[in-house]
Amino acid sequence: MKRWRNVIYMSLALIMLIYAVPRLEMGSGWTLPTVAGVVWIALALTVVAAHLHRILGVDETQEDEARQVRQVARMRRQQWLQRQVDRQAGRK
């Protein structure tokens, strides 16, 4: 389901680029509209690249490793909290 969402969003960003690029004022030097157009195109291409990155699954192994690290960290926090609770219960 998540991949389809990325495909849809990437398609929308590409359609937006195809529609908007011919309408941008780009040929009159470094004026404010030209700079805004360049920044807008760069942002749109970044969005397309990010969705393509997710669709291709380039970082799935990194996500699995990060998930394992978060799980170990969560377990350690729970153990630490349990030790704190046990210490407080032993003092009372």
Residue, then its C-alpha position, 0 to 999 in steps of 0.5 A: m500500500k505504501r509503495w502505491r502511495n509513493v507511486i501516486y505522489m511521484s506521478l502527481a509531482l511529475i505531472m505538476l512539473i510537466y504542467a508548470v515548467p513551460r509556464l515559468e519565466m526562465g529566460s530573462g537573467w537572474t530576476l526574482p521570477t527566474v530564481a523562484g522558478v529554479v528553486w521550485i523546479a529543484l524542490a519538485l525534482t527533490v520530491v520526485a527523487a525521494h519518492l523514487h528512492r522509496i519505490l525502489g527500496v534502496d534503503e530497506t536494509q538500513e530501515d531494518e537495521a534502524r528498526q532493530v536498533r530502536q527495538v534494542a533501545r526500547m528494551r533497554r529503556q524498559q529494563w532501566l525503568q523497571r530497575q528504577v521502580d524496583r529500587q523505589a519499591g525496595r526503599k518503601 
